[in-house]
């Protein structure tokens, strides 16, 4: 039962990454030329009516954009983070290691007391794989078409997990993307960023809440209207790392938990993908069986 709960929690954790991977046909991502044209139109429209309040709003957006960009870490090749996963109904809090190879892969390893490593989730350039180390079974889903249509998607998911404002399929916030974003203030005083339809996906809509003082990401929200699913990631920052508070609500099931993570180690011991030839292929339900 403990193993099943643990793997179920890890499966939900993977859903937070997978829901940023809408099935888009090749060519559905905006071309750079389209962004540039839309960007110039947006600025042209704002320049024609330069009311004082518009100037103040533009200055605020420019300042916030610069602040958000200033929080981006230096370019990195690999990193790892240590942490602990706490999920509703989970009898144990497994230790988690997250290993990322920039723009190439995201590996999550879970270790339970006494049992050692019990599960893996591996997102690579062409697939996502769930591995039950205890029963030596695995399930793999082909995502090659998704990643080929969205070359920056793995890097974008990495950035979102690291607390960066990244638009799935379009990269981290830039001045060009800022011009294609609706900006507003919430009642709590947080900056709300809602990308325009040109940057959204047919199956999903997403947005961000940013702290106006630190310009750090506070909330990443993803909505899937057809399945009435909402995924929220809340970010809590500390001196030695940060916590991702996770919520998954699809109108039938509501699951919540948190992933506590250390500050990134940019000189990590590599975590290699699992050789699944030594495992039995199964369906997603099969790997949840203890």
ChimeraX attribute file (.defattr): number of C-alpha atoms within 10 A of each C-alpha:
attribute: neighborCount
match mode: 1-to-1
recipient: residues
	/A:1	11
	/A:2	13
	/A:3	20
	/A:4	16
	/A:5	19
	/A:6	25
	/A:7	25
	/A:8	18
	/A:9	21
	/A:10	20
	/A:11	16
	/A:12	18
	/A:13	22
	/A:14	18
	/A:15	14
	/A:16	21
	/A:17	18
	/A:18	14
	/A:19	18
	/A:20	23
	/A:21	21
	/A:22	18
	/A:23	18
	/A:24	18
	/A:25	12
	/A:26	12
	/A:27	10
	/A:28	14
	/A:29	18
	/A:30	14
	/A:31	10
	/A:32	10
	/A:33	9
	/A:34	12
	/A:35	17
	/A:36	14
	/A:37	10
	/A:38	17
	/A:39	18
	/A:40	14
	/A:41	14
	/A:42	14
	/A:43	14
	/A:44	11
	/A:45	11
	/A:46	14
	/A:47	12
	/A:48	8
	/A:49	10
	/A:50	12
	/A:51	11
	/A:52	9
	/A:53	9
	/A:54	13
	/A:55	14
	/A:56	12
	/A:57	14
	/A:58	17
	/A:59	12
	/A:60	14
	/A:61	20
	/A:62	15
	/A:63	14
	/A:64	20
	/A:65	18
	/A:66	15
	/A:67	16
	/A:68	22
	/A:69	18
	/A:70	12
	/A:71	15
	/A:72	16
	/A:73	10
	/A:74	6
	/A:75	8
	/A:76	11
	/A:77	11
	/A:78	19
	/A:79	19
	/A:80	23
	/A:81	19
	/A:82	19
	/A:83	20
	/A:84	18
	/A:85	22
	/A:86	21
	/A:87	25
	/A:88	12
	/A:89	13
	/A:90	19
	/A:91	13
	/A:92	15
	/A:93	17
	/A:94	21
	/A:95	20
	/A:96	22
	/A:97	19
	/A:98	20
	/A:99	24
	/A:100	26
	/A:101	19
	/A:102	17
	/A:103	19
	/A:104	17
	/A:105	20
	/A:106	25
	/A:107	21
	/A:108	22
	/A:109	20
	/A:110	23
	/A:111	18
	/A:112	17
	/A:113	11
	/A:114	6
	/A:115	9
	/A:116	13
	/A:117	17
	/A:118	20
	/A:119	25
	/A:120	24
	/A:121	26
	/A:122	22
	/A:123	24
	/A:124	21
	/A:125	19
	/A:126	15
	/A:127	16
	/A:128	20
	/A:129	20
	/A:130	25
	/A:131	27
	/A:132	24
	/A:133	18
	/A:134	15
	/A:135	17
	/A:136	16
	/A:137	22
	/A:138	25
	/A:139	20
	/A:140	18
	/A:141	13
	/A:142	13
	/A:143	17
	/A:144	14
	/A:145	15
	/A:146	20
	/A:147	21
	/A:148	16
	/A:149	17
	/A:150	24
	/A:151	16
	/A:152	18
	/A:153	24
	/A:154	27
	/A:155	23
	/A:156	25
	/A:157	24
	/A:158	20
	/A:159	21
	/A:160	21
	/A:161	17
	/A:162	19
	/A:163	24
	/A:164	25
	/A:165	29
	/A:166	25
	/A:167	23
	/A:168	24
	/A:169	27
	/A:170	21
	/A:171	19
	/A:172	19
	/A:173	18
	/A:174	16
	/A:175	14
	/A:176	15
	/A:177	21
	/A:178	19
	/A:179	22
	/A:180	22
	/A:181	20
	/A:182	13
	/A:183	19
	/A:184	15
	/A:185	13
	/A:186	10
	/A:187	7
	/A:188	7
	/A:189	13
	/A:190	19
	/A:191	22
	/A:192	20
	/A:193	20
	/A:194	20
	/A:195	20
	/A:196	16
	/A:197	11
	/A:198	14
	/A:199	20
	/A:200	20
	/A:201	19
	/A:202	14
	/A:203	15
	/A:204	19
	/A:205	20
	/A:206	22
	/A:207	21
	/A:208	23
	/A:209	24
	/A:210	23
	/A:211	17
	/A:212	19
	/A:213	11
	/A:214	11
	/A:215	22
	/A:216	22
	/A:217	26
	/A:218	22
	/A:219	23
	/A:220	23
	/A:221	17
	/A:222	20
	/A:223	20
	/A:224	18
	/A:225	13
	/A:226	9
	/A:227	12
	/A:228	11
	/A:229	18
	/A:230	21
	/A:231	23
	/A:232	21
	/A:233	25
	/A:234	18
	/A:235	22
	/A:236	16
	/A:237	17
	/A:238	11
	/A:239	7
	/A:240	9
	/A:241	15
	/A:242	18
	/A:243	20
	/A:244	22
	/A:245	18
	/A:246	21
	/A:247	20
	/A:248	20
	/A:249	15
	/A:250	15
	/A:251	10
	/A:252	8
	/A:253	8
	/A:254	13
	/A:255	15
	/A:256	19
	/A:257	20
	/A:258	19
	/A:259	20
	/A:260	20
	/A:261	24
	/A:262	18
	/A:263	17
	/A:264	17
	/A:265	13
	/A:266	14
	/A:267	11
	/A:268	13
	/A:269	11
	/A:270	12
	/A:271	16
	/A:272	9
	/A:273	15
	/A:274	15
	/A:275	7
	/A:276	15
	/A:277	8
	/A:278	10
	/A:279	16
	/A:280	14
	/A:281	16
	/A:282	16
	/A:283	13
	/A:284	17
	/A:285	10
	/A:286	14
	/A:287	24
	/A:288	22
	/A:289	16
	/A:290	13
